[in-house]
Amino acid sequence: MVLHIAAIQLNDSPALRQHVTRCIGSALRAVRDRVSRVTVRLMDENGPRGGVDKRCCVEVRMGRGAPVLIEERDGDVYRAVKVASARVRRAVRRRASKRLRR
């Protein structure tokens, strides 16, 4: 599994990258062998003005099918990553179980 992290108009700190890696890695641990690539985009839409403007977009590629896309917004980028990771876990497991049933 290859993980790409891009921070747009956001402070790209080692702590934030470590948090993303830990959350996404934990969320996809059970299906790691089925995931080829994960792209995480972190954005601050309003800049220094504040508000619920931190966005975390996660794209998970599993084989040839359509990617799993999750987007989460929050006032805190760390919380947005955590919630998005939980949603990714559910969506990817659901997709993997559908493929097994076929």
TORSE-426157 format. One record per residue (C-alpha): residue in one letter; y, z, x. Coordinates in Angstrom, 3 decimals, decimal comma. Layout:
! residues N
+----+----------+----------+----------+
! aa !       yy !       zz !       xx !
+----+----------+----------+----------+
!  A !        Y !        Z !        X !
...
+----+----------+----------+----------+
This chain:
! residues 102
+----+----------+----------+----------+
! aa !       yy !       zz !       xx !
+----+----------+----------+----------+
!  M !    0,000 !    0,000 !    0,000 !
!  V !    3,358 !   -1,058 !    1,405 !
!  L !    6,412 !    0,950 !    0,302 !
!  H !    9,934 !   -0,554 !    0,477 !
!  I !   12,946 !    1,685 !   -0,194 !
!  A !   16,441 !    0,273 !   -0,698 !
!  A !   19,524 !    2,415 !   -1,305 !
!  I !   22,520 !    0,583 !   -2,769 !
!  Q !   25,939 !    2,315 !   -2,747 !
!  L !   24,122 !    5,575 !   -2,038 !
!  N !   23,760 !    7,809 !    1,013 !
!  D !   20,421 !    6,728 !    2,490 !
!  S !   19,329 !    9,950 !    4,178 !
!  P !   15,975 !   10,723 !    5,819 !
!  A !   15,512 !   13,546 !    3,290 !
!  L !   15,896 !   11,115 !    0,381 !
!  R !   13,443 !    8,648 !    1,957 !
!  Q !   10,952 !   11,470 !    2,517 !
!  H !   11,331 !   12,596 !   -1,110 !
!  V !   10,706 !    9,055 !   -2,394 !
!  T !    7,696 !    8,598 !   -0,109 !
!  R !    6,203 !   11,941 !   -1,162 !
!  C !    6,760 !   11,437 !   -4,914 !
!  I !    5,556 !    7,828 !   -5,043 !
!  G !    2,622 !    8,544 !   -2,729 !
!  S !    1,536 !   11,441 !   -4,908 !
!  A !    1,945 !    9,434 !   -8,110 !
!  L !   -0,183 !    6,548 !   -6,833 !
!  R !   -2,784 !    8,502 !   -4,861 !
!  A !   -5,587 !    7,892 !   -7,379 !
!  V !   -5,028 !    4,114 !   -7,538 !
!  R !   -3,789 !    3,526 !   -3,996 !
!  D !   -6,510 !    0,943 !   -3,255 !
!  R !   -5,401 !   -1,207 !   -6,219 !
!  V !   -1,683 !   -1,220 !   -5,347 !
!  S !   -0,482 !   -3,842 !   -2,884 !
!  R !    3,275 !   -3,192 !   -2,790 !
!  V !    5,821 !   -0,725 !   -4,172 !
!  T !    9,563 !   -1,375 !   -4,134 !
!  V !   11,978 !    1,462 !   -4,926 !
!  R !   15,669 !    0,698 !   -5,463 !
!  L !   18,096 !    3,610 !   -5,595 !
!  M !   21,603 !    2,933 !   -6,874 !
!  D !   24,803 !    4,814 !   -7,574 !
!  E !   26,499 !    2,787 !  -10,297 !
!  N !   29,808 !    4,672 !  -10,522 !
!  G !   30,247 !    5,661 !   -6,897 !
!  P !   32,110 !    8,948 !   -6,342 !
!  R !   33,226 !    9,263 !   -9,983 !
!  G !   30,016 !   11,093 !  -10,916 !
!  G !   28,165 !   11,164 !  -14,212 !
!  V !   24,681 !   10,034 !  -15,182 !
!  D !   24,863 !    7,069 !  -12,884 !
!  K !   22,093 !    7,441 !  -10,311 !
!  R !   19,383 !    4,882 !  -11,008 !
!  C !   15,865 !    4,664 !   -9,626 !
!  C !   13,997 !    1,389 !  -10,220 !
!  V !   10,340 !    1,224 !   -9,212 !
!  E !    8,293 !   -1,972 !   -9,084 !
!  V !    4,550 !   -1,651 !   -8,482 !
!  R !    2,482 !   -4,743 !   -7,653 !
!  M !   -1,201 !   -4,552 !   -8,504 !
!  G !   -3,115 !   -7,706 !   -7,724 !
!  R !   -2,110 !  -10,894 !   -9,514 !
!  G !   -0,899 !   -9,429 !  -12,795 !
!  A !    2,637 !   -8,679 !  -13,852 !
!  P !    4,254 !   -5,802 !  -11,953 !
!  V !    4,734 !   -2,365 !  -13,453 !
!  L !    8,502 !   -1,790 !  -13,767 !
!  I !   10,028 !    1,631 !  -14,348 !
!  E !   13,720 !    2,522 !  -14,445 !
!  E !   15,160 !    6,025 !  -14,674 !
!  R !   18,782 !    7,246 !  -14,752 !
!  D !   20,051 !   10,739 !  -14,014 !
!  G !   23,006 !   12,555 !  -12,521 !
!  D !   20,838 !   13,591 !   -9,552 !
!  V !   19,010 !   10,892 !   -7,567 !
!  Y !   16,217 !   13,300 !   -6,538 !
!  R !   15,472 !   14,135 !  -10,169 !
!  A !   15,592 !   10,440 !  -11,103 !
!  V !   12,971 !    9,705 !   -8,425 !
!  K !   10,761 !   12,553 !   -9,611 !
!  V !   10,852 !   11,488 !  -13,275 !
!  A !   10,364 !    7,815 !  -12,376 !
!  S !    7,348 !    8,757 !  -10,245 !
!  A !    5,733 !   10,593 !  -13,163 !
!  R !    6,314 !    7,578 !  -15,400 !
!  V !    4,890 !    5,264 !  -12,722 !
!  R !    1,757 !    7,420 !  -12,527 !
!  R !    1,132 !    7,112 !  -16,267 !
!  A !    1,903 !    3,379 !  -16,428 !
!  V !   -0,250 !    2,430 !  -13,435 !
!  R !   -3,192 !    4,520 !  -14,581 !
!  R !   -2,932 !    2,966 !  -18,029 !
!  R !   -2,892 !   -0,535 !  -16,490 !
!  A !   -5,846 !    0,274 !  -14,221 !
!  S !   -7,915 !    1,676 !  -17,090 !
!  K !   -7,247 !   -1,452 !  -19,190 !
!  R !   -8,539 !   -3,622 !  -16,361 !
!  L !  -11,675 !   -1,502 !  -16,034 !
!  R !  -12,414 !   -1,805 !  -19,766 !
!  R !  -12,353 !   -5,598 !  -19,524 !
+----+----------+----------+----------+
